[in-house]
Amino acid sequence: MNNGLINYALWANEYEEQMQTLNRKILALKKECKTCTAVCTELELNKRITGLYSMYLECKHTAQMMRNRAKEKEAA
């Protein structure tokens, strides 16, 4: 399947693993944010959550794109 070309399915799996890691971190920060008492700390946590969520979405989009390319290569 590979023949020296990019293994899109493998890349998709790696991006999906990163998505899971980011998701776990986001959930942990949301939990921490719920117990946060200082407003500034809550704002900082929300900024971190927003940044991580942006990275999560980028990984999700890239994984889907790689998965689609892998399917195209299989069909060809």
Secondary structure in CASP SS format (residue, H / E / C, confidence):
PFRMAT SS
TARGET T0000
AUTHOR 0000-0000-0000
METHOD secondary structure of the structure
MODEL  1
M C 1.00
N C 1.00
N C 1.00
G C 1.00
L C 1.00
I C 1.00
N C 1.00
Y H 1.00
A H 1.00
L H 1.00
W H 1.00
A H 1.00
N H 1.00
E H 1.00
Y H 1.00
E H 1.00
E H 1.00
Q H 1.00
M H 1.00
Q H 1.00
T H 1.00
L H 1.00
N H 1.00
R H 1.00
K H 1.00
I H 1.00
L H 1.00
A H 1.00
L H 1.00
K H 1.00
K H 1.00
E H 1.00
C H 1.00
K H 1.00
T C 1.00
C C 1.00
T C 1.00
A C 1.00
V H 1.00
C H 1.00
T H 1.00
E H 1.00
L H 1.00
E H 1.00
L H 1.00
N H 1.00
K H 1.00
R H 1.00
I H 1.00
T H 1.00
G H 1.00
L H 1.00
Y H 1.00
S H 1.00
M H 1.00
Y H 1.00
L H 1.00
E H 1.00
C H 1.00
K H 1.00
H H 1.00
T H 1.00
A H 1.00
Q H 1.00
M H 1.00
M H 1.00
R H 1.00
N H 1.00
R H 1.00
A H 1.00
K H 1.00
E H 1.00
K H 1.00
E H 1.00
A H 1.00
A C 1.00
END
